[in-house]
Amino acid sequence: MNVVVTGASGFLGRHLCAALLELWPEAYVAAIGRSEPGVLSALRGPRFVYYRVDGGATLRNADVVFHLAAETGARRAVIARGFTLAADNCALTRRVLDAAPVARVILASTAEVYGDHALTRAETDPIVLPVAGDSFYALGKAFDEAAVRARGGLVCRLFNLAGAGQQPEAVVAAFVRAALKDRKIVLDGGGDQVRSFIHARDAVAGMIAVAEHGVPGEVYNVGVDRPISMRDLAHFVARNVRGDDGCEVVTRFASRG
């Protein structure tokens, strides 16, 4: 079985490639990414190959495609940039679908399509198209979903992720870095915001399960129902990173002036 992972050099892509090699022993995994392979170099072997950007021929021979590639920067962008981001991601998905006409395609989408700060949602809940100032990343993903489902592919709506190698601006990674470097975690807005986090290992296991058992054209939420406030998360990180050494958790509110 030939498996292709787009966006393989990203945080979730690296976890997915490793899991596929472990859980699908008959699979040959071709990873496509924009950057140098980095930690993926450790996976190289007879069943794994990495392509930097150009993997069109590999897509044509794919049995399964996990489509993770997307531009995520400037999610909350000015309108002009936001629509460009959404359009670019839609064009990328279109190219993947055209290049892999017979593959079973699994799209990595986002829970942001339900609206900001979605915690518990059912797949049948309506999506919320963003307006100015909201997530144009989610707008692009909503159109991606429609294209993939029309082709009989499957959609995984991913909730908040955490795990080793995550982008430094992600909340868990940022808290860990602050605890290690500054011995102080700063909470903006009081820390009452509530999120649920799923580890990357569990997220990719969910995506693989969808690929194995999902119904063509359907949507599947990939997350956990264990909400935690940002204040409790900060104290959890402080205890587990610093322990008895101590780590201060402070609250910062925006100035009214």
N, C-alpha and C positions, 0 to 999 in steps of 0.2 A: 504494500500500500504506500503510495506516494503522498506525503503530507507537506503542505507549504504553510509557513507562518510569516505573515507580513508584520512589519513593526517589531521584528524579533529582537532588535537591539535595545528596545525600551524595557522599562521596569517589568511589566507583566509578560512581555514577550520572552524575556530570559527565563522566567519561571516556567512558562508554558513549554518552551523547547526542552528543558530538562525533564519535565513531567512526561511529555510525550515519549521520549526515549525510554523512560522507565516503565510507563504503563502500557505502551503499545510496542511490544518487542518485535513485531513484524513490520513496523513502519520505517520508512526512509524519510527523514525530516530535512527539508530545505528551508533555511531561514533567510529572510530578506530584510535588510535594515539599511539605515542611512549612514550609520557611523561605523567605525572600526569594531570588530567583533568583541573586543574586550574580554569579559568573563566567559563569553560563549566559546572562546578558543579552547577551553577545557573540554568541550563536548565533541570536538572534532574526532571523526572516526569513520568507519565504513558506512554508518547509517546517518551521518549528519554532515551537511555542507552549508556554508554561509555565503550569501551573495550580498555585496554592497550595492543596493539600489536596484540593479538590473537583474530581474529574475523572470522575465517574460516567458522564456522557453520552459522554465520549470513550472510555471502556472498552467501552461497548456497541457502538461502531463499529470496534473494533480488529481488525486482522488478526493482529497479533503483540503480545504483552505480555511485556516483561521485568520481572519482579516482584522488585525489590530492596528495597522498603520493609520495614523491621523495626526494632523497638526493640532496641538492642544494649547499652544501659547496664546496669550492675550484673550482668554476666554471672555472676559468682560471688557470688550473692546468698544471703541467708537463705532458707530453704525457702519461706516464705509469699510473699515478693516474687518469688522465682524462678519459682514456678508461675504467678503473675499475669503475669509477663513472657512466659512460654511461651504461656499462654492468649490473651493479647492479640495476639501475633504470629499464632497460628493463626486467630483471628477475622478479622484483617486479610486473610490469605490467602483465607479463605472468601469474604469480601466481594468480593475481586478476581475470584475464579473465578465467582461468581454474576453479577457485573456484566459479565463478558466471556465469554458462553456459547459463542461460536464461535471465539474467538481461539486461536492457538497460544501457549501460555504457557510461558515459560522462567523457572524459579525460581532465584534466587541463593541457594544453600545454603552449607554450610560443611563443611570437612574435620574439624571438631570432632565430627561425628557418628561418626567412627571412634574417638573417645577422645582424650584429651589428647595434644598434641605429636605428632600423626600426621605422619610424614614421607613414606614411600612406601607407598601403598595402592592396591589395585585396586578398581574399582567393585563387584566381587563380594564384597569383604571385608564381614563383618558390621558393622553399626552398633552402637555401645555407648551404651545409654541411661544418662544420668547418674544418680548418686545424690547424696545431700546433700553440698553443697560443690562439686560439679562444675558444668558449664555448662548451665544451664537454657535458655540461648539455643540450644544444640545440641538440647535436648529438643524445643523448639518447632519447630525446623527439620526434625527427623525426622518430626513429624506433618505439617508443611507438605509435605514430599516425598511422603508417602503420598497426600495429597489431590490434589496436582498430577498425580502419575503415574496415579491412578485416572481422571482426566479426559483422559488422553492427552497431558499436558504433558511437558516435559523438565526435568531437574534438573542444574544445574552446581554441583558441590561445590568451592568456592573454597578454596585453600590461602593461606598468608600473603602479604599484599599489601604493596606499597610503591609510592611515586610521589609526584609533586607534589600538594600539597593534602591530604595524608593527615592524619588526626586527630593532634594533638600528642602524645597518649599512646601512639601506635603506636611500636614499638621503633626502627625506622629514623628516623622523624621525631624521636623523643626524643633519639637519639644525635646527629643533626645539630644540633638546637637546643642541646644541651649543648656540643658542640664550638664552635659559634659564640659562645655567650654566656659560658661558663665556662672554655673551653679545657681542660675536663676531663670525661671520660666515666666514670661510675661503674658498675661491673658488680656486680650482686648475685649471690652464690652462686658466684663463681669464673669464670663465663663459659663453662662447659663445655656448657651447653645448646645443642642443635643445631636449626636451623630451615632451611627452604627458602623463598625469597621469589620471587614473581612480580610483575613490574611491572604496574601497572594497565592500561597500554596493551595488554600481551599478554593479560591476563585478559579484557578486553572483546573482544579479537579472538577468543579462544577461545569466549566466549559467543555471539558472532555466528555463528561456524562451527557451533556446536551448533544454533542456530536454523535455519541453512541446510541442514544435512546430518544432524541428529540423528534418531534413531528415536523415535517417540512412546512415552512411558512409560518411557524409559530414563534412566540416570544417567551423568553424565560428570564425571570429575575435571578440574579446571582448575588446573594448577600446574606446577612444574618440579622436576626431580630433581637439584638442585645444593645439597646441604646445606652449611651454614656454621655454625661455632660462634659464640656471641655474642661471645667474645673476639676472634676473627678479624674479625667484623663491626665491632666497635668500633675496632680498629686500621685497618681499611679506611676507615671514615668519617673517622677522625682524619687519616689521610694525605691524603685527597681533599678534605676541607673546609679544613684548616689548612695542609697542605703543610709548607713549611720554617718556618712560624711556630710549629709545635709544638702538640700537644694531648696532655695526659696521659690515660692509661687506667689507672684504679685499680680494685682489687677490694675489695668489701665483703662480709663474712660476717655472718650474724645472730649476735647475742650468745647465748651458752649460759646466761647468768645469769638 
